[in-house]
Amino acid sequence: MNDKATGKTKFSQVWGKRSHEFFAELENKPVLVAVSSGKVFKGNLIGVDIYDLIIRQSTGLELLIPKGNVIYVHPVAG
């Protein structure tokens, strides 16, 4: 349910930036993705869907990372 005047949701549990907006801003940009095994992967974010992230590493290797294993995603500075 959205407020027609502001376009914002009326639900108090939802506020601020949405995950799809966060990922859209990172499209084709370098990111770090930490997963539950403790590994951190670096690459350009080239795809996101409801279940997975896809990054392309500098070697050209594309990784499909299930969102259920992701601890955090953040842009690479610089």
DSSP file (Angstrom, degrees, kcal/mol; ACC not computed):
  #  RESIDUE AA STRUCTURE BP1 BP2  ACC     N-H-->O    O-->H-N    N-H-->O    O-->H-N    TCO  KAPPA ALPHA  PHI   PSI    X-CA   Y-CA   Z-CA
    1    1 A M              0   0    0      0, 0.0     9,-1.9     0, 0.0    10,-0.4   0.000 360.0 360.0 360.0 125.6    0.0    0.0    0.0
    2    2 A N  B     -A    9   0A   0      7,-0.2     2,-0.5     8,-0.1     7,-0.2  -0.885 360.0-117.4-114.9 146.5    1.4    3.4   -1.0
    3    3 A D     >  -     0   0    0      5,-3.0     4,-3.3    -2,-0.4     5,-0.2  -0.718  24.6-144.4 -75.3 122.3    0.4    6.9   -0.1
    4    4 A K  T  4 S+     0   0    0     -2,-0.5    -1,-0.2     1,-0.2    -2,-0.0   0.820  94.9  51.3 -63.0 -31.9   -0.7    8.4   -3.4
    5    5 A A  T  4 S+     0   0    0      1,-0.1    -1,-0.2     3,-0.1    -2,-0.0   0.909 126.9  19.6 -73.0 -42.0    0.7   11.9   -2.4
    6    6 A T  T  4 S-     0   0    0      2,-0.2    -2,-0.2    -3,-0.1    -1,-0.1   0.680  89.7-133.0-103.6 -20.6    4.2   10.8   -1.4
    7    7 A G     <  +     0   0    0     -4,-3.3     2,-0.2     1,-0.3    -3,-0.1   0.482  63.5 132.0  78.5   1.8    4.5    7.4   -3.1
    8    8 A K        -     0   0    0     -5,-0.2    -5,-3.0     1,-0.1    -1,-0.3  -0.552  63.6-102.6 -88.0 152.5    5.9    6.0    0.2
    9    9 A T  B     -A    2   0A   0     -7,-0.2    -7,-0.2    -2,-0.2    -1,-0.1  -0.368  15.9-142.5 -69.8 150.8    4.7    2.8    1.8
   10   10 A K  S    S+     0   0    0     -9,-1.9     2,-0.4    -2,-0.1    -1,-0.1   0.519  71.8 103.2 -90.2  -6.8    2.3    3.0    4.7
   11   11 A F    >   -     0   0    0    -10,-0.4     3,-1.2     1,-0.1    -2,-0.1  -0.655  63.0-151.2 -82.6 127.0    3.9    0.0    6.5
   12   12 A S  T 3  S+     0   0    0     -2,-0.4    -1,-0.1     1,-0.3    -3,-0.0   0.719  91.8  67.0 -70.3 -20.0    6.2    1.1    9.4
   13   13 A Q  T 3  S+     0   0    0      1,-0.1     2,-0.5    -3,-0.0    -1,-0.3   0.646  96.0  63.8 -74.3 -12.7    8.4   -2.0    8.9
   14   14 A V    <   +     0   0    0     -3,-1.2     2,-0.3     4,-0.0    -1,-0.1  -0.951  65.8 135.9-117.1 119.5    9.6   -0.7    5.6
   15   15 A W        +     0   0    0     -2,-0.5    -3,-0.0     2,-0.2    -7,-0.0  -0.980  43.6  14.6-154.2 161.6   11.5    2.5    5.4
   16   16 A G  S    S-     0   0    0     -2,-0.3     2,-0.1     2,-0.0    -2,-0.0  -0.223 104.3  -2.9  73.1-160.1   14.6    4.0    3.7
   17   17 A K  S    S-     0   0    0      1,-0.1     2,-0.2     2,-0.0    -2,-0.2  -0.410  70.0-134.8 -69.0 138.4   16.5    2.5    0.7
   18   18 A R    >>  -     0   0    0     -2,-0.1     4,-2.0     1,-0.1     3,-0.5  -0.573  21.2-112.9 -91.1 158.1   15.2   -0.8   -0.6
   19   19 A S  H 3> S+     0   0    0      1,-0.2     4,-2.6     2,-0.2     5,-0.2   0.870 116.7  56.3 -61.1 -37.0   17.6   -3.7   -1.4
   20   20 A H  H 3> S+     0   0    0      1,-0.2     4,-2.0     2,-0.2    -1,-0.2   0.853 107.6  49.4 -65.0 -31.9   16.7   -3.4   -5.2
   21   21 A E  H <> S+     0   0    0     -3,-0.5     4,-1.9     2,-0.2    -1,-0.2   0.898 110.0  51.4 -70.0 -40.7   17.8    0.3   -5.1
   22   22 A F  H  X S+     0   0    0     -4,-2.0     4,-0.8     1,-0.2    -2,-0.2   0.944 114.1  42.9 -59.5 -49.8   21.1   -0.7   -3.3
   23   23 A F  H >< S+     0   0    0     -4,-2.6     3,-0.6     1,-0.2     4,-0.4   0.865 109.5  57.3 -68.2 -35.5   21.9   -3.3   -5.9
   24   24 A A  H >< S+     0   0    0     -4,-2.0     3,-1.0     1,-0.2    -1,-0.2   0.880 104.0  53.4 -62.4 -37.4   20.8   -1.1   -8.8
   25   25 A E  H 3< S+     0   0    0     -4,-1.9    -1,-0.2     1,-0.2    -2,-0.2   0.751 110.0  49.2 -67.7 -23.3   23.4    1.5   -7.7
   26   26 A L  T X< S+     0   0    0     -4,-0.8     3,-2.4    -3,-0.6    19,-0.5   0.394  77.6 136.9 -96.8   1.8   26.1   -1.1   -7.8
   27   27 A E  T <  S-     0   0    0     -3,-1.0    19,-0.2    -4,-0.4    -3,-0.1  -0.283  83.3  -4.1 -56.2 127.4   25.3   -2.5  -11.2
   28   28 A N  T 3  S+     0   0    0     17,-3.6    -1,-0.3     1,-0.2    18,-0.1   0.648 109.4 119.0  61.9  19.4   28.6   -3.1  -13.1
   29   29 A K  S <  S-     0   0    0     -3,-2.4    16,-2.3    16,-0.3    -1,-0.2  -0.814  74.5 -94.2-110.5 154.3   30.6   -1.6  -10.3
   30   30 A P  E     +B   44   0B   0      0, 0.0    46,-2.3     0, 0.0     2,-0.3  -0.465  51.5 172.8 -69.4 135.3   33.3   -3.4   -8.2
   31   31 A V  E     -BC  43  75B   0     12,-3.0    12,-1.9    44,-0.3     2,-0.4  -0.916  31.3-131.4-136.2 161.1   32.0   -4.9   -5.0
   32   32 A L  E     -BC  42  74B   0     42,-2.8    42,-2.1    -2,-0.3     2,-0.5  -0.969  21.4-166.4-110.4 133.7   33.2   -7.2   -2.2
   33   33 A V  E     -BC  41  73B   0      8,-2.9     8,-2.9    -2,-0.4     2,-0.4  -0.970   2.6-161.3-124.0 115.0   30.9  -10.0   -1.2
   34   34 A A  E     -BC  40  72B   0     38,-2.3    37,-3.2    -2,-0.5    38,-1.1  -0.797  12.1-162.2 -94.7 136.5   31.5  -11.9    2.0
   35   35 A V  E >   - C   0  70B   0      4,-2.6     3,-2.2    -2,-0.4    35,-0.2  -0.723  34.0-100.0-117.9 168.2   29.9  -15.3    2.4
   36   36 A S  T 3  S+     0   0    0     33,-2.2    34,-0.1     1,-0.3    -1,-0.0   0.671 115.9  66.2 -63.9 -19.3   29.2  -17.5    5.4
   37   37 A S  T 3  S-     0   0    0     32,-0.2    -1,-0.3     2,-0.1     3,-0.1   0.607 118.1-108.1 -75.6 -10.5   32.3  -19.7    4.8
   38   38 A G  S <  S+     0   0    0     -3,-2.2    -2,-0.1     1,-0.4     2,-0.1   0.279  78.7 129.1 100.1  -9.5   34.4  -16.7    5.7
   39   39 A K        -     0   0    0     -5,-0.0    -4,-2.6     1,-0.0     2,-0.4  -0.465  45.7-151.1 -78.2 151.7   35.6  -16.0    2.1
   40   40 A V  E     -B   34   0B   0     -6,-0.2     2,-0.4    -2,-0.1    -6,-0.2  -0.994   9.1-158.7-124.2 127.2   35.3  -12.6    0.5
   41   41 A F  E     -B   33   0B   0     -8,-2.9    -8,-2.9    -2,-0.4     2,-0.4  -0.855   0.3-156.9-108.7 140.6   34.9  -12.3   -3.3
   42   42 A K  E     +B   32   0B   0     -2,-0.4    16,-0.3   -10,-0.2     2,-0.3  -0.951  36.5 107.5-117.0 135.3   35.8   -9.3   -5.3
   43   43 A G  E     -B   31   0B   0    -12,-1.9   -12,-3.0    -2,-0.4     2,-0.4  -0.967  67.9 -67.2 177.9 176.1   34.3   -8.5   -8.7
   44   44 A N  E     -BD  30  56B   0     12,-2.6    12,-2.4    -2,-0.3     2,-0.7  -0.711  48.7-121.2 -84.3 132.5   31.9   -6.4  -10.7
   45   45 A L  E     + D   0  55B   0    -16,-2.3   -17,-3.6   -19,-0.5   -16,-0.3  -0.629  43.3 162.3 -74.6 113.6   28.2   -7.0   -9.8
   46   46 A I  E     +     0   0B   0      8,-2.6     2,-0.3    -2,-0.7     9,-0.2   0.507  56.9  19.1-113.8  -7.1   26.7   -8.1  -13.1
   47   47 A G  E     + D   0  54B   0      7,-1.5     7,-2.8     2,-0.0     2,-0.3  -0.967  49.3 178.7-164.6 147.0   23.4   -9.7  -12.0
   48   48 A V  E     + D   0  53B   0     -2,-0.3     2,-0.2     5,-0.2     5,-0.2  -0.983  10.9 162.4-146.7 135.4   20.9   -9.9   -9.2
   49   49 A D        -     0   0    0      3,-2.4    -2,-0.0    -2,-0.3     5,-0.0  -0.757  58.8 -76.5-135.8-168.7   17.7  -11.8   -8.8
   50   50 A I  S    S+     0   0    0     -2,-0.2     3,-0.1     1,-0.2     0, 0.0   0.787 127.7  22.7 -63.0 -27.4   15.5  -12.9   -5.9
   51   51 A Y  S    S+     0   0    0      1,-0.1    16,-3.3    16,-0.1    17,-0.5   0.685 119.1  38.7-112.0 -24.0   17.9  -15.7   -5.0
   52   52 A D  E     - E   0  66B   0     14,-0.3    -3,-2.4    15,-0.1     2,-0.4  -0.868  50.7-147.2-136.4 159.2   21.4  -15.0   -6.3
   53   53 A L  E     -DE  48  65B   0     12,-2.4    12,-3.3    -2,-0.3     2,-0.5  -0.936  17.5-156.0-116.3 147.1   24.1  -12.4   -7.0
   54   54 A I  E     +DE  47  64B   0     -7,-2.8    -8,-2.6    -2,-0.4    -7,-1.5  -0.991  13.0 179.8-125.5 125.9   26.4  -12.7  -10.0
   55   55 A I  E     -DE  45  63B   0      8,-2.0     8,-2.9    -2,-0.5     2,-0.6  -0.925  20.0-143.2-121.1 151.0   29.8  -11.1  -10.0
   56   56 A R  E     -DE  44  62B   0    -12,-2.4   -12,-2.6    -2,-0.3     6,-0.2  -0.962  20.6-146.0-112.6 118.0   32.5  -11.1  -12.7
   57   57 A Q    >   -     0   0    0      4,-3.1     3,-2.3    -2,-0.6   -14,-0.2  -0.293  30.8-100.1 -78.0 167.2   36.1  -11.3  -11.3
   58   58 A S  T 3  S+     0   0    0    -16,-0.3    -1,-0.1     1,-0.3   -15,-0.1   0.734 123.2  60.3 -61.6 -22.7   39.0   -9.6  -13.0
   59   59 A T  T 3  S-     0   0    0      2,-0.1    -1,-0.3     1,-0.0     3,-0.1   0.578 121.2-107.7 -78.4  -9.9   40.0  -12.9  -14.5
   60   60 A G  S <  S+     0   0    0     -3,-2.3     2,-0.2     1,-0.3    -2,-0.1   0.264  73.8 141.8  98.3 -10.5   36.7  -13.1  -16.3
   61   61 A L        -     0   0    0     -5,-0.1    -4,-3.1     1,-0.0     2,-0.5  -0.479  41.9-147.1 -66.9 129.3   35.4  -15.8  -14.0
   62   62 A E  E     -E   56   0B   0     -6,-0.2     2,-0.5    -2,-0.2    -6,-0.2  -0.875  11.0-159.5-101.5 130.6   31.7  -15.3  -13.2
   63   63 A L  E     -E   55   0B   0     -8,-2.9    -8,-2.0    -2,-0.5     2,-0.7  -0.931   9.8-153.3-113.7 130.3   30.5  -16.5   -9.8
   64   64 A L  E     -E   54   0B   0     -2,-0.5   -10,-0.2   -10,-0.2    -2,-0.0  -0.910  19.7-170.9 -98.1 115.4   26.8  -17.2   -8.9
   65   65 A I  E     -E   53   0B   0    -12,-3.3   -12,-2.4    -2,-0.7     2,-0.1  -0.933  20.4-130.2-115.4 115.9   26.5  -16.6   -5.2
   66   66 A P  E >   -E   52   0B   0      0, 0.0     3,-1.9     0, 0.0     4,-0.4  -0.426  14.6-134.4 -63.5 133.6   23.3  -17.6   -3.4
   67   67 A K  G >  S+     0   0    0    -16,-3.3     3,-1.3     1,-0.3   -15,-0.1   0.787 102.2  69.2 -60.4 -27.6   21.9  -14.7   -1.3
   68   68 A G  G 3  S+     0   0    0    -17,-0.5    -1,-0.3     1,-0.3   -16,-0.1   0.713 101.5  46.6 -64.1 -19.3   21.4  -17.1    1.6
   69   69 A N  G <  S+     0   0    0     -3,-1.9   -33,-2.2   -34,-0.1     2,-0.4   0.473  88.8 108.5 -97.7  -4.8   25.2  -17.4    1.9
   70   70 A V  E <   +C   35   0B   0     -3,-1.3   -35,-0.3    -4,-0.4     3,-0.1  -0.600  37.4 176.7 -82.8 128.7   25.9  -13.7    1.7
   71   71 A I  E    S-     0   0B   0    -37,-3.2     2,-0.3     1,-0.4   -36,-0.2   0.844  70.5 -17.3 -90.7 -47.6   26.9  -11.9    4.9
   72   72 A Y  E     -C   34   0B   0    -38,-1.1   -38,-2.3     2,-0.0    -1,-0.4  -0.992  49.8-156.2-156.1 159.6   27.5   -8.5    3.3
   73   73 A V  E     +C   33   0B   0     -2,-0.3   -40,-0.2   -40,-0.2   -42,-0.0  -0.998  23.5 163.5-132.7 132.4   28.0   -6.7    0.0
   74   74 A H  E     -C   32   0B   0    -42,-2.1   -42,-2.8    -2,-0.4    -2,-0.0  -0.997  38.4-100.0-149.1 154.4   29.7   -3.4   -0.3
   75   75 A P  E     -C   31   0B   0      0, 0.0     2,-0.5     0, 0.0   -44,-0.3  -0.340  38.4-113.2 -68.7 150.8   31.2   -1.3   -3.0
   76   76 A V        -     0   0    0    -46,-2.3     2,-0.1     1,-0.0   -34,-0.0  -0.746  35.1-121.9 -82.9 126.3   35.0   -1.2   -3.4
   77   77 A A              0   0    0     -2,-0.5    -1,-0.0     1,-0.2   -46,-0.0  -0.377 360.0 360.0 -68.4 144.5   36.4    2.2   -2.6
   78   78 A G              0   0    0     -2,-0.1    -1,-0.2     0, 0.0    -2,-0.0   0.438 360.0 360.0  97.3 360.0   38.3    4.0   -5.2
